[in-house]
Structure formats: structure tokens, C-alpha cells
Amino acid sequence: MANTPVKISSMTLTSSLTGLYVPCVVDNGDDTFTNYKVSVETLKGNTGLAAGFGTPSASATLLASGATPTVTVVASGSDTAKQFAFAFGIPQGIKGDTGDNIELQATSTYIQWKPTSSTSWTNLIALSALKGEKGDTGSQGIQGIQGIKGDTGAQGIQGLQGAKGDAFTYSDFTAAQLAALKGDKGDKGDKGEQGIQGIQGLQGVQGATGATGATGAGVPTGGAAGQYLRKASASNYDYEWANMSAATTVAFGTSTANYVPLTVDSTTKNVSIDGHTHSQYLTEHQSLSGYATQDWVSARGYLTSSSLSGYATQTWVGEQGYLTSSALSGYATQSWVSSQNYLTAVTKSAVESVLTGNITSHTHSQYLTAHQSLDAVASSSATGTLTVAGWGSNSQTINVTGVTASNIVVVSPAPASVDAYAEAGIICTAQGAGTLTFTCDTVPTAALTINIVIVR
């Protein structure tokens, strides 16, 4: 190729640049120039970077119902990280028909739902899944004030007979109540069997020395050696000295007017008294085989007086003032009460026995007959106040309408007074016509309210 300069822009590009040269002139700096030709192939640049795409984005706009859908694409970024943003225009759909209403219900295990038009229920959630954790126990509420006493209610129907309760004990009653329970003196009972011998009581404490008594009649003066003292007559203190009668000597086996002969057989050891032979008298030769010996009794572990040391004796128990059978003389016994046929429970059969016809076909508001009156157990209630100023010598008497000296009275502190009542050791110790008397261990510092039930 000639070295004629050619513009690159005027050169025809082909698929191959092999053999194509570009002339170049280089100034040598000394007013001389050097001509060069450079192959176009050596002027080819490096391979470019591959095209790439970034993360695309999209958005949507709701268009009016029936409008034409649209889409817009915006490209940004270099060819190696080209990003496209898509914007869609979406028409609103045609309005549908109104849907069915939803109904809810709760069963014992699930909350369920269904469309109104449906008859089939679908479980929504189990009730057990809605249960929260158990909360903390709340604090104790304050004591409410005592309410106003209400009117006496109507007589309730007879309840079922309850289980047999514990028997009353002596300590459950006051002295006045025990006195009120005393009935008419009963007939003298049959003589009881002889009781077993009680154990020996403990030795009592020695009493104080008594005052010196008056000088007695004493022994008559006088008398001689060998005499003895005898009664001179039936009068008191009439004594005399007398001589002993002379001794009478009687031969062994000889009978006199005042003596009986006694003989013993030397062989059989039988005793003969006044001609009669008695073989059952015990002699040193007769056997005690079969009788209990001291060692045999000890080996049996039988109770002895020494083993009872420390146990209560009859004398000690008597000194304590415990209730004995003699102290209950005149009180009603269980057998006596049972013999009186007192009313114990109002049953259907008991009522029908005194009414005409069957009880189920009659209305009877008064089932009791003249012999079955409950007047004795009718009761009323009242309240009283033990004031601080009312105590004197740890005792106070209050007025209570309806109380007599003989009826049964049940006394208890009102709820607000229970603690102070117990701490003061208060008990009701006596009753009279319209009065109750209380005693205390210590005088309380506040007034106390007492609830009272009077059994007529």
C-alpha cells in the first residue's frame, strides 16, 4: 500500500482489517521527520463489558371500571446495570352482588360461624384456646357491717331428719341451765348391783392438830394389882375394878357344865369335839395343792396397789367436785324421757295417724295435736350491750326482755365482738326475770354486742 496519508474516517471498514495501514509522521525535534505506517489491526480496542440489568420495580394504578389497561416502562442506569420501572394501569372490576351475612354462635367447646343462608356451622376456634392463665388469688375483703335484723320468716316445711349428733356434755350448760333442766322427782329406782371394790386411795395430807378436847371421865381411881376394869352398869362411864375369877382346871377330854371336851386322834389327826369327829380341820399334814401361791399370783401380772401409784383415787376424784350419779338425782334419764312419748320428729306416718284420710289429699297447716305441742321449744332472739362503764368487780348485769330464771338461753358475741369477748374471758353466769349476768377475767376496753336466743 502506498504511503499516501489517508483519513481513517474516509476508510472503508471491512470485516477484516488485515493489511490495512495508517501512515504516521513523527517529528524528531531536529527539523527532521520520520515516516511510519501503523497497522489498523493494532489500533483495535479491548473487548467491552457485558450488558447487565438491575432489579426491576413495578407499581399499579387503579383505573375506572371499563377503562383500557395501560403499561409504561422507564429504563435507567448504564448498559451494564440497566433498571426498568414498570407502571401498570388496571381497570376496577365490575361491582359484584351483595354477599350473605355471617352469624356466630358459641357451643360448649367451640365458637362457630355460618352464612345466614346456610344451615351448617363451621368451627372457628376452640374455647379452650381462649382460656387465659389462672390469675393470682385476690386479697381478703374487709368484714362487712352487720345487717339489720329481718322480719321472722314463714314456717318452713319439715326437713329430713339429720344424722345423730354428738351428745351434750355437762360443760355445755351453765349452772342455771342445768337447774332449768331438772324435772319432777322420779320414782325410786331398783337397787343396783354391788359395785366392784375401788382401789385404795392415796394417803391424804395430814390435817392440822385439833383443839384440845374437854377432860373425859377417865379411869376410876383405886384398884388393886391383878384387877381389871369392867362395866358396873349400863350407864355411861360407870366402870369398876374387879377381881379375875379363879381358874378352873379341867382334864383334857373331860366335859363339865361350862366346857366341851376336845380330843385329837394321834394317827389320823382328826379333831373330835364333844364326841363329834371333824376331819376337815386343816393340819400341818394336809395339802394346799391347787391353791394360788404368792409367786404364782405375781407371775400373772395382776394389778397391785403399788402399780396404781399416780392414778386418781376415789377420794381425790370426790375432792375435785366432778359430776357423779348422785348429783344428777331427779334429772330425767333417757329411758324415762322415752317412756313419756315426747315428739321427736314430725313424719308423714305420724301426722296421718292423727288425721282423717291420707295427708297427700288434705291441706293441714297445724299437724301437731294437743299431745304434740312444740310450744316448749319456741324461741325468740334479742341483742344486748356490755358497756365499759357497766362492769363492776368483773361482773355486769343487763336487762333482756323474755328471759326468766328457768328458760334456756343461748348467748354468743356478735361477729364484730368475738375477739374482744374471748380475750376478756367473758361468760354468762346467771339469769333472772328479765336479766342476764356476765362475768369476765379482764374488763374489755370497748362496748360489746351480745346476740341472745331465748328458748321458751
C-alpha positions in Angstrom: 0.0 0.0 0.0 1.3 3.5 -0.9 2.3 5.8 1.9 -0.1 8.4 0.9 -1.9 9.7 4.1 -5.5 8.5 4.3 -8.1 9.7 6.8 -9.4 7.0 9.0 -12.9 8.4 8.6 -12.6 8.1 4.8 -11.5 4.4 5.0 -14.0 1.7 4.2 -14.4 -0.7 7.0 -14.5 -4.3 6.2 -14.9 -7.4 8.3 -11.2 -7.8 8.3 -8.6 -5.0 8.8 -5.7 -7.2 8.0 -3.3 -5.5 5.6 -4.7 -2.0 6.3 -2.2 0.5 7.4 -2.3 4.1 8.6 0.8 6.4 7.7 2.2 8.4 10.6 4.9 11.2 10.7 6.9 11.7 13.9 8.8 15.0 14.5 12.3 14.1 15.5 12.8 17.6 17.1 15.7 18.4 14.9 13.8 19.7 11.8 13.7 16.1 10.6 10.7 13.8 10.4 10.4 10.1 10.2 7.6 8.4 8.3 5.8 5.3 9.9 2.9 3.1 8.8 0.8 1.6 11.6 -1.4 -1.4 11.0 -5.0 -0.6 11.7 -5.3 -4.0 13.4 -3.0 -2.9 16.1 -5.3 0.1 16.9 -8.3 -2.2 17.8 -9.6 -1.5 21.3 -10.2 -4.1 24.2 -13.4 -6.1 24.4 -16.2 -4.1 26.0 -18.1 -5.1 29.3 -21.1 -7.3 29.0 -24.6 -5.8 29.2 -26.4 -6.2 32.6 -29.7 -5.5 34.3 -30.5 -4.1 37.8 -33.6 -5.1 40.0 -36.8 -4.1 38.2 -39.6 -2.3 40.0 -43.4 -2.2 39.4 -46.3 -0.2 40.5 -50.1 -0.3 39.8 -52.8 2.4 39.5 -56.5 1.6 39.8 -58.4 2.9 36.8 -62.1 3.5 36.4 -64.2 0.5 35.7 -64.3 -0.3 31.9 -61.0 1.8 31.1 -58.3 0.4 28.8 -55.4 -1.2 30.8 -52.0 0.6 30.4 -48.4 -0.1 30.9 -45.4 2.2 30.9 -41.7 1.1 31.0 -38.9 3.5 32.0 -35.3 2.4 31.7 -32.4 4.0 33.6 -28.8 3.2 34.5 -25.8 2.1 32.5 -25.9 -0.7 30.0 -24.2 -2.9 32.5 -26.8 -2.3 35.2 -29.9 -1.3 33.3 -33.0 -0.9 35.5 -36.6 -1.0 34.2 -39.6 0.5 36.1 -43.0 -0.8 35.1 -46.2 1.2 35.8 -49.4 -0.6 35.2 -52.9 0.9 34.9 -55.5 -1.7 36.0 -59.2 -1.0 35.5 -61.5 -1.5 38.6 -63.7 -4.7 38.3 -67.4 -4.6 37.9 -69.2 -4.5 41.3 -70.4 -7.9 42.4 -73.7 -9.0 44.1 -74.1 -8.3 47.9 -72.7 -11.2 49.9 -74.5 -13.1 52.7 -74.4 -12.0 56.3 -72.2 -14.0 58.8 -73.7 -15.5 62.0 -71.7 -16.6 65.1 -72.6 -18.9 67.9 -70.8 -20.5 70.9 -71.2 -24.1 71.9 -69.8 -25.8 75.0 -66.5 -26.4 73.1 -66.2 -24.1 70.1 -67.1 -20.6 68.7 -68.7 -21.4 65.3 -69.8 -19.4 62.2 -72.0 -19.8 59.1 -73.6 -17.7 56.4 -77.2 -16.7 57.2 -78.5 -18.8 54.3 -76.6 -21.9 55.4 -77.7 -24.5 58.0 -74.2 -25.9 58.5 -72.0 -24.4 61.3 -68.2 -24.4 60.9 -65.8 -24.4 63.9 -63.9 -21.2 64.2 -61.8 -21.5 67.4 -61.9 -23.8 70.4 -63.0 -22.3 73.7 -60.1 -24.0 75.4 -57.7 -21.9 73.2 -59.3 -18.7 74.6 -58.7 -19.6 78.3 -56.0 -17.5 79.9 -53.7 -18.4 82.7 -55.1 -18.6 86.2 -54.9 -15.2 87.9 -53.5 -14.5 91.4 -55.7 -15.0 94.4 -57.3 -11.7 95.3 -56.8 -10.2 98.8 -59.3 -10.8 101.6 -62.2 -8.5 101.5 -63.0 -6.4 104.6 -65.6 -7.6 107.1 -69.0 -6.3 106.1 -71.1 -4.5 108.7 -73.8 -6.5 110.4 -77.1 -6.1 108.6 -80.4 -5.1 110.2 -82.3 -7.9 111.7 -85.0 -9.0 109.3 -88.6 -10.0 110.0 -89.3 -13.5 111.1 -89.9 -15.7 108.0 -92.7 -18.1 107.5 -92.5 -21.5 109.0 -90.5 -23.7 106.6 -91.5 -27.3 105.7 -90.3 -30.1 107.9 -86.8 -31.1 106.8 -85.4 -34.6 106.6 -84.1 -36.0 109.9 -80.4 -35.3 110.2 -77.7 -37.7 111.3 -77.4 -38.3 115.1 -75.3 -35.5 116.6 -72.9 -35.7 119.5 -74.5 -35.9 122.9 -74.5 -32.8 125.2 -71.8 -32.8 127.9 -72.1 -31.3 131.3 -69.7 -28.5 130.3 -72.1 -27.3 127.6 -74.5 -25.9 130.2 -74.4 -23.2 132.8 -75.5 -23.9 136.4 -78.7 -22.0 135.7 -79.4 -24.0 132.6 -78.8 -27.3 134.4 -81.2 -26.2 137.1 -83.8 -25.4 134.4 -83.5 -28.9 133.0 -84.3 -30.5 136.4 -87.7 -32.3 136.2 -90.0 -33.7 138.8 -88.5 -36.2 141.1 -89.0 -39.6 139.7 -89.9 -42.9 141.3 -87.3 -44.6 143.3 -85.3 -47.0 141.1 -84.5 -50.5 141.8 -81.4 -51.1 143.9 -78.4 -51.5 141.7 -75.9 -54.3 141.9 -73.0 -54.1 144.2 -70.1 -52.3 142.5 -66.6 -53.7 142.5 -64.3 -52.7 145.3 -62.5 -49.4 144.5 -58.7 -49.2 144.6 -57.0 -47.9 147.7 -56.9 -44.1 147.7 -53.7 -42.2 148.1 -52.7 -41.1 151.6 -54.2 -37.8 152.4 -52.3 -34.8 153.6 -52.1 -34.8 157.4 -54.6 -32.3 158.8 -53.8 -29.6 161.4 -53.8 -30.6 165.0 -57.2 -30.1 166.5 -58.0 -28.2 169.6 -57.6 -30.0 173.0 -60.9 -31.5 174.0 -62.6 -31.4 177.4 -61.3 -33.7 180.1 -63.1 -37.0 180.0 -64.4 -39.2 182.7 -61.1 -41.2 182.7 -60.3 -44.4 184.5 -61.7 -44.7 188.0 -59.2 -44.3 190.7 -58.2 -47.1 193.0 -58.0 -50.7 192.1 -55.5 -53.4 193.2 -52.8 -55.4 191.5 -54.3 -58.1 189.3 -57.7 -56.5 189.0 -59.3 -55.5 185.7 -61.7 -52.7 184.6 -65.3 -53.7 183.8 -68.7 -52.0 183.3 -70.5 -51.7 186.6 -73.9 -50.9 184.9 -75.5 -49.8 181.6 -74.9 -46.2 182.4 -72.2 -44.2 180.6 -68.7 -44.0 182.2 -69.8 -46.4 185.0 -66.8 -48.6 185.5 -65.3 -50.5 188.4 -62.3 -52.5 189.3 -63.0 -56.3 189.6 -61.0 -59.4 190.5 -60.4 -62.1 187.9 -62.4 -65.3 188.5 -60.4 -68.2 189.9 -59.1 -70.5 187.1 -60.8 -73.9 186.8 -58.6 -76.8 185.8 -60.2 -79.4 183.5 -58.5 -82.5 182.4 -58.0 -82.9 178.6 -61.0 -84.7 177.2 -63.2 -84.1 180.3 -66.6 -82.4 179.9 -68.0 -80.1 182.5 -71.0 -77.8 182.6 -69.1 -74.9 181.0 -66.5 -76.7 178.9 -66.6 -79.1 175.9 -64.0 -81.8 175.7 -61.6 -81.7 172.7 -59.6 -84.7 171.6 -57.2 -85.2 168.6 -56.5 -88.7 167.1 -52.8 -89.1 167.1 -52.9 -91.2 163.9 -55.5 -89.5 161.6 -55.0 -86.1 163.2 -58.8 -85.7 163.1 -60.3 -83.5 165.8 -63.2 -84.7 168.0 -65.3 -82.1 169.8 -67.6 -83.4 172.5 -67.7 -86.8 170.8 -68.1 -85.4 167.2 -65.3 -86.1 164.7 -64.4 -83.3 162.3 -61.9 -84.3 159.6 -62.0 -81.0 157.7 -59.8 -79.0 160.0 -56.5 -78.1 158.4 -53.5 -79.6 160.0 -49.8 -79.3 159.1 -50.1 -82.6 157.3 -53.0 -81.6 154.9 -52.1 -80.4 151.4 -52.7 -76.9 149.9 -52.3 -78.3 146.3 -54.3 -76.2 143.8 -54.4 -73.0 145.9 -52.7 -69.9 144.5 -49.3 -69.1 145.9 -47.8 -65.7 146.1 -45.3 -66.5 143.4 -48.0 -67.7 141.0 -50.1 -64.6 141.5 -47.0 -62.3 140.9 -46.2 -64.2 137.7 -49.6 -63.4 136.3 -49.0 -59.7 136.3 -52.2 -58.9 138.2 -52.8 -55.3 139.2 -51.5 -54.3 142.6 -51.9 -51.2 144.7 -48.2 -50.1 144.1 -48.7 -50.2 140.3 -51.6 -47.8 140.6 -49.4 -45.1 142.1 -50.2 -41.7 140.5 -53.7 -42.8 139.3 -56.8 -40.9 140.6 -58.3 -42.4 143.7 -62.0 -42.3 144.6 -61.2 -39.8 147.4 -59.2 -37.5 145.0 -61.9 -37.5 142.4 -64.5 -36.7 145.0 -62.5 -33.7 146.1 -62.4 -32.3 142.6 -66.2 -31.8 142.5 -66.7 -33.9 139.4 -70.3 -34.7 138.4 -71.5 -38.0 140.0 -74.6 -40.0 139.5 -75.9 -38.9 142.9 -75.6 -35.2 141.8 -78.0 -36.0 138.9 -80.7 -37.4 141.2 -84.0 -36.1 140.0 -82.9 -35.3 136.4 -84.7 -37.1 133.5 -83.0 -40.2 132.3 -83.0 -41.4 128.7 -85.4 -44.3 129.5 -87.8 -42.0 131.4 -87.9 -39.5 128.5 -88.5 -42.3 126.0 -91.4 -43.6 128.2 -93.2 -40.2 128.0 -93.6 -40.5 124.2 -92.4 -37.0 123.6 -92.4 -35.8 120.0 -89.0 -36.4 118.3 -89.8 -35.8 114.6 -92.9 -35.0 112.5 -93.1 -37.7 109.9 -95.8 -38.3 107.3 -96.9 -41.5 109.1 -97.0 -39.8 112.5 -99.3 -37.0 111.1 -101.6 -39.4 109.2 -102.0 -41.4 112.4 -103.9 -38.4 114.0 -105.6 -37.0 110.8 -108.5 -38.4 108.8 -107.6 -39.7 105.4 -104.3 -39.5 103.6 -102.1 -36.5 104.2 -101.5 -36.1 100.4 -105.2 -35.2 99.8 -105.5 -32.7 102.6 -104.1 -29.3 103.5 -103.2 -29.1 107.1 -101.2 -26.2 108.4 -101.2 -27.5 112.0 -100.0 -31.1 112.1 -99.4 -31.2 115.8 -102.0 -32.5 118.2 -102.7 -31.4 121.7 -100.3 -34.1 122.9 -97.6 -33.0 120.5 -97.1 -29.3 121.2 -93.9 -27.5 120.3 -94.6 -24.5 122.5 -91.8 -25.7 124.8 -89.2 -25.2 122.1 -90.4 -21.9 120.5 -87.7 -19.3 120.7 -87.1 -15.6 120.3 -84.0 -13.5 119.9 -82.6 -10.3 121.3 -79.4 -8.3 121.5 -77.7 -6.7 124.4 -74.7 -4.4 125.0 -72.0 -4.9 127.6 -70.8 -1.3 128.2 -67.3 -0.5 129.5 -68.8 1.5 132.4 -71.2 -1.3 133.3 -68.5 -3.6 134.7 -68.1 -3.7 138.5 -65.9 -6.3 140.2 -65.6 -8.1 136.8 -69.4 -8.5 136.6 -72.2 -6.9 134.7 -76.0 -7.5 134.6 -78.1 -6.4 131.6 -81.8 -6.3 131.0 -83.2 -8.7 128.4 -87.0 -9.0 127.8 -88.3 -12.6 127.8 -85.6 -14.1 130.0 -86.7 -16.0 133.1 -84.9 -17.8 135.8 -85.8 -21.2 134.3 -85.8 -20.9 130.5 -82.9 -21.9 128.3 -80.8 -19.0 126.9 -78.1 -19.3 124.3 -75.6 -16.4 124.4 -72.9 -15.6 121.8 -71.0 -12.4 120.8 -71.8 -10.6 117.6 -69.2 -11.1 114.9 -67.5 -7.8 115.5 -67.2 -8.5 119.2 -65.9 -12.2 119.0 -62.2 -11.5 119.5 -62.6 -9.0 122.4 -65.2 -11.3 124.0 -62.8 -14.2 124.0 -59.8 -12.2 125.1 -61.7 -10.8 128.1 -62.8 -14.4 129.1 -66.5 -13.4 129.3 -69.2 -15.9 130.1 -72.8 -15.7 131.1 -73.1 -17.0 134.7 -76.6 -16.3 135.9 -80.1 -15.4 134.7 -83.2 -14.0 136.3 -86.5 -12.4 135.5 -85.6 -10.2 132.5 -81.9 -10.2 133.3 -78.6 -11.9 132.4 -75.4 -11.6 134.4 -71.9 -11.8 132.8 -68.5 -12.2 134.4 -65.1 -11.6 132.8 -61.4 -12.3 133.5 -60.4 -8.8 132.4 -62.6 -5.8 131.7 -62.8 -5.1 128.0 -61.9 -1.6 126.7 -64.8 -1.3 124.4 -68.6 -2.0 124.4 -69.5 -5.5 123.2 -72.7 -6.6 121.4 -74.3 -9.9 122.5 -76.7 -12.0 120.5 -79.3 -13.8 122.6 -81.6 -16.7 121.7 -84.4 -17.4 124.3 -85.9 -20.9 124.3 -89.3 -20.6 125.9 
